Amino acid sequence: MSNPKTILITGVSSGFGRALAQVALARHYRVVGTVRNTPAKIAFEALHANNAFAYELDVTHFADIDAVISDAEARIGPIDVLVNNAGYGHEGVMEESSLEDMRRQFDVNVFGAVAMIKALLPLMRQRRRGHIINITSMGGFITLPGISYYCGSKFALEGISETLSKELAPFNIHVTAVAPGSFRTDWAGRSMVRSARSIPDYDALFDPIRQAREEKSGKQSGDPIKAAHAMLALIENQSPPTHLLLGSDALNLVRQKLAALSQEIDQWENVTRSTDSGSLSDL
């Protein structure tokens, strides 16, 4: 690549972030990655002598983000692509999960991503180019019992991404929400925060779901390296989509959700229309 792009990826120590960084470096991109500690910084920069740059940053430490962006642009050059990958999954029945658990989930998955965007966006807007990729989840479209906080955070990031894509279109800045299905990452393993069980009424519903998720961890059908190649194809496309699903399971489950939603809308159409001014309600 004669003029490689510079990609900033949050959370490059593992999972999608690490896979994307490795594939991008192999294709001569410059990659700026955020990590949580010094050993992770050293390990990441060892991936490539010239094109791998790491910063220690917790995306929930919002006051630190501007300095990282400024230093990266001064040292390395303009950041062409921001990939908001840092995040984690919270698992727990909502009644059993604290509000503090929810705040932490949204701080990382939503507020951290938005803070990164807000720090970099003025520079992209001035240059009239850029691409923002937010890693969401099929959990931003479909839901399962026991991950209400996680799904809530991903639904929020999907909505923010789609709205932002309309706001930034006049400036030649693309926004894409990438929604993976089940992949062989640490999401359901060491990266997941799990609330303790306390209410027996939920045992029959939730215990089998938790057990199945734990047993499936590391054996999912999705390949993170193939996801990385898909995301690079997205980055290299001149007209990237606003939403991109990754994985056949995500595709099938989201299509089922859309079909069920369409059926429900049709079933309740008369009630929906009955609220218009001048309509006659059959209720």
NORWO-V792302 format. One record per helix or strand of 3 or more residues. SS is the DSSP state (~ for helix, > for strand). FROM is the first residue (numbers start at 1). TO is the last residue. If there is no record, write none. Layout:
[[SS FROM TO] [SS FROM TO]]
//
This chain:
[[> 6 10] [~ 15 26] [> 30 35] [~ 38 45] [> 52 56] [~ 62 75] [> 81 84] [> 90 92] [~ 94 96] [~ 99 127] [> 130 135] [~ 138 140] [~ 148 171] [> 173 180] [~ 200 216] [~ 224 236] [> 243 246] [~ 248 267] [~ 269 273]]
//
